[in-house]
Amino acid sequence: MEPLFRLLKRYDYILVFVALMVLSIILMAQAGTYQSSRIISAANRVAGGWYNTTSAVNSYFGLKEENDRLAAENAMLRAQVESSYMSYSDSVFTVNDTVYKQRYAYIEAQVIKNSWKQFKNYIMINKGSSHGLKPDMAVISPQGIVGVVVHTSRNFATIMPILHSDSRNSVKITRMQTNGTLVWNGHDYRYASVVDIPTTYQLYQGDTVVTSGLANDFPEGIPVGYVEKLDTVKGKGFYDITIHLATDFNKLNHVYIINNRFKREQDALMNKTLSEE
């Protein structure tokens, strides 16, 4: 008790001041309606400001949970679109039985490590083999193409993004439906190049570039970017095309891993065909 008495004695003037101020406010509130309403109004403003602040803080810390929920929901919705299914029509006499088999399934994941300034960049995500991930699975973002899974552990996976000197992906110009190859020159994460498109095609700045669907990884029509610049080299016969990428790798957070349910069958058939040549 002695320390308490010493503390009270040390701050006795402050305590007396606070007590008198509280007493004054009480007397003012009881003296008339006007003073009472002003005091209550001021108290409400203070309380309202406090609740708004705490609500904003709680909302901010709840964003991660909300983003995770939305990403999982988007993965489910992507798996339901028409392009994720293959149509089969089996005719037996006069009975036509048409069914749809899902070709692509989507797995949501979060980026936990990302590089975009190197010549050979890599991305790490928080999903692995225990979640069904395998090497060579395609990866996209809500904006567009990202890359391909290269290695998996039980709970994690690494991705070779299109921002890698060894990355090659089949793409096409939507307006012309002509195919080319997406490559990266290692300079700027916002831009990449499309090669192998002949100058016999008339291209324009702003033309849309998407995945071609010719490979066994990415579905057709995934956004890749937009033509930023067109160059022609005399005697070369092909464009040098610079595109502005649809995916912002500097802000990459959630991704979707695409499981092509027919990839193993397709690869086995192609390997068998090549081995017999």
C-alpha positions in Angstrom: 0.0 0.0 0.0 2.9 2.4 0.7 3.9 2.6 -3.0 0.3 3.4 -3.8 0.2 6.3 -1.3 3.5 7.6 -2.6 2.1 7.6 -6.2 -1.1 9.3 -5.1 0.9 11.9 -3.3 3.1 12.5 -6.2 0.2 13.2 -8.7 -2.3 14.7 -6.2 -2.6 17.9 -8.1 -3.4 16.1 -11.4 -5.9 13.8 -9.7 -7.7 16.8 -8.1 -7.8 18.6 -11.5 -9.3 15.5 -13.2 -11.8 15.1 -10.4 -12.9 18.7 -10.6 -13.2 18.5 -14.4 -15.4 15.4 -14.2 -17.5 17.1 -11.6 -17.9 20.2 -13.7 -19.0 18.2 -16.7 -21.6 16.4 -14.6 -22.9 19.7 -13.2 -23.1 21.2 -16.7 -25.0 18.2 -18.0 -27.5 18.5 -15.2 -27.8 22.3 -15.5 -29.7 22.4 -18.8 -30.8 20.6 -21.9 -28.4 22.6 -24.2 -25.3 21.7 -22.2 -26.4 18.1 -21.9 -27.0 17.7 -25.6 -23.6 19.2 -26.5 -21.8 16.9 -24.1 -23.6 13.8 -25.4 -23.0 14.9 -29.0 -19.3 15.3 -28.3 -19.2 11.9 -26.6 -20.9 10.3 -29.6 -18.5 11.8 -32.0 -15.5 10.4 -30.1 -17.1 7.0 -29.8 -18.1 7.0 -33.5 -14.6 7.9 -34.5 -13.2 5.1 -32.4 -15.6 2.5 -33.8 -14.8 3.6 -37.4 -11.1 3.3 -36.7 -11.4 -0.2 -35.1 -13.7 -1.3 -38.0 -11.2 -0.1 -40.6 -8.4 -2.0 -38.8 -10.5 -5.2 -38.5 -11.5 -4.9 -42.2 -7.8 -4.5 -43.3 -6.7 -7.6 -41.4 -9.7 -9.5 -42.8 -8.6 -8.8 -46.4 -6.3 -11.8 -46.6 -9.1 -14.2 -45.5 -11.5 -12.6 -48.0 -8.9 -12.8 -50.8 -8.3 -16.5 -50.1 -12.0 -17.2 -50.2 -12.5 -15.3 -53.5 -9.5 -17.0 -55.1 -10.9 -20.5 -54.2 -14.3 -19.5 -55.5 -12.7 -18.3 -58.8 -10.9 -21.6 -59.2 -14.2 -23.4 -58.8 -15.9 -21.1 -61.4 -13.0 -21.5 -63.9 -13.5 -25.2 -63.7 -17.1 -24.9 -64.7 -16.7 -22.8 -67.9 -17.3 -24.4 -71.2 -13.6 -24.3 -72.3 -12.7 -26.7 -69.4 -14.8 -29.5 -70.9 -14.5 -31.7 -74.0 -17.6 -32.6 -75.9 -18.2 -36.2 -77.0 -21.1 -37.3 -79.3 -21.7 -41.0 -79.5 -24.3 -42.1 -82.1 -25.8 -45.5 -81.7 -28.4 -46.1 -84.4 -31.0 -43.3 -83.9 -30.0 -42.5 -80.3 -27.6 -39.5 -79.9 -25.9 -39.4 -76.5 -23.8 -36.2 -76.0 -21.8 -35.9 -72.7 -19.2 -33.5 -71.5 -16.0 -34.6 -69.9 -14.0 -32.1 -67.9 -10.6 -31.5 -69.4 -9.2 -28.8 -67.2 -9.4 -28.5 -63.4 -8.1 -25.5 -61.4 -6.2 -25.4 -58.1 -5.9 -22.1 -56.3 -2.5 -21.3 -54.6 -0.8 -18.3 -53.1 2.6 -16.9 -54.2 5.1 -17.0 -51.3 8.3 -16.1 -53.2 8.6 -14.3 -56.5 11.4 -12.9 -58.6 11.0 -10.8 -61.7 14.3 -8.9 -62.1 16.6 -11.8 -63.1 17.3 -13.4 -66.4 16.0 -16.7 -65.0 13.2 -16.0 -62.6 11.3 -18.5 -60.4 8.1 -18.4 -58.3 7.2 -20.5 -55.2 3.7 -21.3 -54.2 2.1 -22.8 -51.1 0.7 -25.9 -52.7 2.5 -29.1 -53.6 2.2 -32.8 -54.5 -0.2 -33.4 -51.6 -2.6 -31.0 -53.3 -2.4 -32.8 -56.7 0.3 -30.6 -58.3 2.8 -32.2 -60.8 5.6 -30.8 -63.0 4.5 -29.4 -66.3 1.1 -28.1 -65.0 0.3 -24.7 -66.4 -0.2 -21.7 -64.1 -2.2 -18.6 -64.7 -3.3 -15.5 -62.7 -6.6 -13.7 -62.7 -5.1 -11.5 -65.4 -3.5 -14.1 -67.7 -0.6 -16.5 -68.3 2.1 -17.0 -65.6 4.2 -20.1 -66.3 4.6 -23.9 -65.8 5.3 -25.9 -62.6 8.8 -27.3 -62.7 9.3 -29.0 -59.2 7.1 -30.0 -56.3 7.6 -31.0 -52.7 4.8 -32.2 -50.5 3.5 -28.7 -49.6 5.2 -26.4 -52.1 6.0 -26.0 -55.8 8.2 -23.9 -57.9 7.1 -22.3 -61.2 9.1 -21.3 -64.2 7.3 -18.1 -65.3 7.2 -16.7 -68.7 9.9 -14.3 -67.4 12.5 -16.9 -67.9 15.1 -17.2 -70.7 14.2 -20.8 -71.3 10.4 -20.3 -71.3 8.7 -21.0 -74.6 4.9 -20.9 -75.0 2.6 -21.2 -78.0 0.4 -18.1 -78.5 -1.7 -16.6 -81.2 -2.9 -13.2 -82.4 -6.7 -13.4 -81.9 -7.7 -11.2 -84.8 -5.6 -13.2 -87.4 -5.7 -16.6 -85.6 -2.0 -16.9 -86.5 0.4 -18.7 -84.2 3.7 -17.7 -82.8 6.0 -18.3 -79.8 6.3 -16.3 -76.6 9.8 -15.5 -75.4 11.4 -13.1 -72.9 14.5 -11.0 -73.4 15.2 -10.5 -69.7 14.9 -6.7 -69.7 11.5 -5.6 -68.3 9.0 -7.8 -66.5 6.2 -5.8 -68.1 7.1 -6.9 -71.7 7.9 -10.0 -73.7 8.4 -10.9 -77.4 6.4 -12.9 -79.9 8.4 -14.5 -82.7 7.7 -16.8 -85.7 4.8 -14.7 -87.1 5.4 -14.0 -90.9 5.2 -10.5 -92.2 2.7 -11.6 -94.7 0.0 -11.1 -92.0 -1.1 -7.5 -91.4 -0.7 -6.8 -87.6 -1.5 -3.7 -85.7 -0.5 -2.1 -82.4 -3.1 -3.2 -79.7 -3.8 -6.6 -81.2 -4.6 -9.1 -78.5 -2.4 -12.1 -77.9 -3.7 -15.3 -76.2 -2.6 -18.9 -75.6 -3.1 -21.0 -78.8 -4.1 -24.2 -77.1 -1.7 -26.2 -79.3 0.3 -27.4 -76.4 -1.0 -29.8 -73.8 -0.7 -27.3 -70.9 -2.6 -24.1 -71.3 -6.2 -24.0 -72.5 -6.9 -21.9 -75.6 -7.7 -18.2 -75.1 -5.8 -17.4 -71.9 -4.8 -13.7 -72.1 -1.1 -13.1 -72.7 -0.9 -9.5 -73.6 -1.3 -6.8 -76.2 0.9 -5.8 -79.1 3.0 -2.8 -78.1 5.5 -2.5 -81.0 6.0 -4.1 -84.4 9.3 -4.3 -86.2 10.3 -5.9 -89.5 13.8 -6.9 -90.4 14.6 -6.8 -94.1 15.1 -10.3 -95.5 14.0 -12.0 -92.3 10.3 -12.5 -93.3 9.1 -12.5 -89.7 8.0 -9.8 -87.2 9.8 -8.7 -84.1 6.8 -8.2 -81.9 7.0 -6.6 -78.4 3.9 -7.2 -76.3 2.7 -5.7 -73.0 2.0 -8.6 -70.7 -1.4 -9.0 -69.2 -0.1 -10.3 -65.9 1.6 -7.8 -63.5 4.4 -10.0 -62.0 5.4 -7.3 -59.6 2.0 -7.6 -57.9 1.4 -11.4 -58.3 -0.4 -12.8 -55.3 -2.9 -15.6 -56.2 -2.4 -18.1 -59.0 -4.3 -21.0 -60.5 -2.7 -24.3 -61.4 -4.3 -26.0 -64.3 -4.7 -29.8 -64.3 -5.2 -31.1 -67.9 -6.9 -34.4 -67.2 -6.0 -35.7 -70.7 -2.3 -34.6 -70.7 -0.9 -38.0 -69.9 -2.9 -39.6 -72.6 -2.0 -36.9 -75.1 1.7 -37.1 -74.3 1.8 -40.9 -74.4 0.2 -40.9 -77.8 2.6 -38.3 -79.2 5.6 -40.1 -77.8 4.4 -43.3 -79.4 3.9 -41.6 -82.7 7.4 -40.0 -82.7 9.1 -43.2 -81.6 7.6 -45.1 -84.7 8.9 -42.6 -87.2 
